[in-house]
Amino acid sequence: MGGGHSAEAQQLHSFQRWEEMTVSKGDEEMTLPSSPLISVEEMQRWAKATCQIILGPGSWGTGFFVVFRIHENQILHGLMTNNHVLDESRLEDEQNVQLRLHNDETITVQLRGVGIRFTCPLLDVTFIELKEADVQTMVHHGVKFLEVCSSYQCTRPGTAIAVMQYPENHSALTFAQGNVHSLWGTCIYHKVSTNYGSSGSGIVSVHSGEVVAIHRARNSDMEMNVGVRAPVAIQAIDKVINVNIAHHKPAKDLNHRELQELKMLGLHPTKNKFLFISPSSLFVTPLWFYRTNHAWYWTPARPDSYEIEQVRRCNWLDIGVGKSKSVIGGYWNGQTPASRNIVLIDKLAATGFKYLLSIS
């Protein structure tokens, strides 16, 4: 082989030199990968991007200000949180959103004057686009807008993350850090402390400073919390932002003919009008399918009930041309559905918005 050193040998040499230098200086400290050092300046930047969303007396959630690019040249500024914090009913034209900023100032955003208002109960994500005047108002009050990571690599297990939040047991903005534990469909399981009121907080990569997920809730079956991956939310917004619809409305109601067409594809309706099942058969595991206002999703995990709070706990995967069909998380992790269901997923991908939206 050639005379150069291998990458492993070079890394080992570098580590030994670092160890010699630190030991020679009497340095007994250690920076742990699971607990990286964070500058006060960086923490302040995250804090200035975080707000408390006031819902009523003694009721609130957390939100955060973001900036991201879609369609290569379209840049959006806005407020992001959970659907269960700001749902469809709170996003109508006549509504407004009251925000408590990092400096305890309170600002009211009139929704009639904003851009798109996107929300999805399944993903549990809400995004309100702020127009230039509102962006400048926020900047005037010291608000920072965090960039959003667009790569799925930013939520790999072990990634060091942090959360700025307004938890119930604290009267002020609070900071906690931890790491990504594992992946679960469109979500992550993470080990960062949260509490009631933390819903909708931005989960930030300690290394890049970008938003990598949106904290959603705790997992009652495990000692971990759940967040939806930021790239999933951005791609959902990207799909429909230039479609002439009310982006805060759910998928359309299906007529008898459309329900029959889906049944011919192999989908059977349930008590939840958005949820369908591809039944089991010999050597074929059943799959569940969900209609949203931007895409179909599928999962091999059986929901405990038809209520959205239970449905969204499954490891959902979005359907689209060229999308992976490998399960992420759970018993079937890494496996693909039976060929019958692969065909079904491909057929749904080809239908576009046909069973999702009424486009004018």
Sequence and secondary structure as in RCSB ss.txt:
>XXXX:A:sequence
MGGGHSAEAQQLHSFQRWEEMTVSKGDEEMTLPSSPLISVEEMQRWAKATCQIILGPGSWGTGFFVVFRIHENQI
LHGLMTNNHVLDESRLEDEQNVQLRLHNDETITVQLRGVGIRFTCPLLDVTFIELKEADVQTMVHHGVKFLEVCS
SYQCTRPGTAIAVMQYPENHSALTFAQGNVHSLWGTCIYHKVSTNYGSSGSGIVSVHSGEVVAIHRARNSDMEMN
VGVRAPVAIQAIDKVINVNIAHHKPAKDLNHRELQELKMLGLHPTKNKFLFISPSSLFVTPLWFYRTNHAWYWTP
ARPDSYEIEQVRRCNWLDIGVGKSKSVIGGYWNGQTPASRNIVLIDKLAATGFKYLLSIS
>XXXX:A:secstr
  SS  HHHHHHHHHHHHHHHHHHTT     BTTB    HHHHHHHHHTEEEEEEETTEEEEEEEEEEEETTTEE
EEEEEE TTTS GGGGSTT EEEEE TTS EEEEEGGGSS EEEETTTTEEEEE  HHHHHHHHHTT   EEB  
 GGGG TT EEEEEE  TT SS EEEEEEEEEEETTEEEE     TT TT EEEETTT  EEEEEEEEETTTTEE
EEEEHHHHHHHHHHHTTSSS TTS      HHHHHHHHHHT EE SSTTEEEE  BTTB  EEEEE SS EEEES
S  SSSSHHHHTTS  EE  TT      SSTTTT    HHHHHHHHHHHHTTTTTT    
